Amino acid sequence: MSDNVESRSHSPELVSRLLETRLRETRILRFAYGVGIATFLAAWIDWPLAFVAPIFTAKFLFEKKTMNKSVVYELLLAMIATVAIGIVLSMGFSHYPIPLLIGVGGLMTLGYYLFLDPKWNLFATILLMAVLMLPFMAIDSPAVAAFLGFGLSASGAVAVAVFALMHIYLPETEVEQVTPATPAMTEEFRWFSAMRASIIALPVVVFFFVFQISEALLSMIFIALLSLMITGEKSIKLGAFLLISNAIGGVIAIGVFGVLALVPAMAFYTLCISLMAIVFGNKMSSEPTKAPIYSTAFNTALVLIGTTMMSSGVIDEKMWIRLGLLLIVAIYMVVAAYFIETRNWQILKFNGQMMK
């Protein structure tokens, strides 16, 4: 009788369930500790754009489940590219708007091309952010571009260090189930997709650059990052996704900021963000289909709290401005997607193979 009980207690299904639970708990703790450490360092040292460090850390820990040399190499290379862009802009390149926008468009197309390769996904994301953010800020003061470029790179370096530290002390406890590798995209299709995304995003980038609408910088980045996924059918869903996830993040940010106003201490601030990371990390792990919504909501909350603390502004005003701009983003995505799909331009026709 006891042998039967023992054999049942060690059944493959139960063992698999226990290992899966342990793996999920490890990932949640890694996510919470990592974001908490990055938040504490950002608040304590307070370098330029320090509030980006917890956002980068959350992104790295969520998207990269294992650590290897290629991941660290990719992230450090992104930091070097960011500094290089900032230094070039600080030399006065921003005083020539037409060459500047041509350069931005070229780097955006390269970023989209690299984004479609899983090995370069994070590098491409950071490259696109740097290409959009730094030239925009260098228009008034070129010296600021290098200053912010180093600040953005410092945030990335801190995020990489925390990412590595978390994987050293909280490694994957078990090897994940190997899933069949998806076929790689052909070079031709990647360039085609990159050109299409540039055609969608570049008019918005040019518009914001010409009129210098600084409040819309994050909205411009959203459009740029989502341009690869925009189709007529998807654009409405993507717009709704942006509005819902950012609204959730905004409401949470207001609540957390209200609590922080009662106890304005660095330790309490770090604790609040860490607890928030535990809640969101648990949701992202237990509900993978909704993980992008929770991830975006969490990042929105971090952005709103970080920028508000940096500027001593009012967080609910920032939330309503952000949601209003995102509504414009959603409308633009729908209009741009259907406009592009109804054109008969040769550059938008692809007759080759999508996968290798």
C-alpha positions, 0 to 999 in steps of 0.5 A: 500500500505504501509503495503505491502511495509513494509511486503516486507521489512521484508521478511524472505529472506531479513532478513536472507540476512542482518543477514548473511551479518552482521555475515560475517562483524563481522568475517572479523573485528574479523579476522583483529583486532585479527591478527593486535593485535597479529602482534603488540604484536609480533613486540613490545615484540619480544620474540623467535618465536614471528612471529608465534603468528599472524599465530596461531591467524589467524588459531584459528579465521578462524577455530573456529567461536565460543569461549567456554571453550573446545576450550581454554582448548584445546589450553592451553593444546597444549601449555603445551605439547609444553613446556613439549617436549622442557624441555625433549629435553633440558635434552639431549634426542636429543643426542640419535638419534634412541630413539629420532626418535622413540619418534617422530614417536610415537608422530606423530602417536598420533597426527594423531589419535587426528587430526581426532577428530574435538574436538582435531584438533587444539591441534593435529596440534600444537602437530605435529608442536612442535614434528617436530620443537623442536627436529630438533632444539635441535640436535645442542643445546639441551638448545635451545629446551626449549628456543624455546619451551617456545617461541612457547608456548608464541606465542600460549598463546598470540594467545589464549588471542587475540582469546578470546578477539576478541570473547568477544568484537566481538561475533557471532551476530546470531546463525549459521544455524545448519548443520547435524552432520557428523558421528564420525570415528571409533577408528579402522579407526582413528588408521589405518589412523594414521599409514598410515600417519606415514608411508608416513611422517616418511621417510621424517622426518628421512631424514631431521633429518639425514642430518639436512636440516634446510631450509626444516623444513617448507616443512617437516611440510607440508608433515607431516600435509598433510599425512592424506589426501594423496591418489593417486588421491588427491596427484597431486591436493594437490601438485598444491594447495601447489605451487599455494597458496604459490606462491600467498603468496610469491608475496604478501609478496614481495610487502608488504615487499617492502612497509615496507622497505619505512616506517620501523615503527611498527605502519605502519607494524601493519597497513599493516598486518591488511589491508592484513588480511581484504582483505584475511578475506573477500575473505575467508568469501565470497568464502568458497570453495577457503578459504583453498587457501587464508588461506595458502597464507595468512599464507605463507605471514606472515611466509615470512615477519616474518622470513625475519624481524627476520633474516634481509634476502632477502624475494624473495630468501626465496620465491624461496627456499620455492617454490623449496622445495615445488615442491620437496614436491609435487613430493614426495606426488605423488610418496609416494601416488601411492607407498603406494596404490600399496603395498599389506602390511597387515598394509595398508588394512582396512576392518572394518567400517569407521564411527560409 
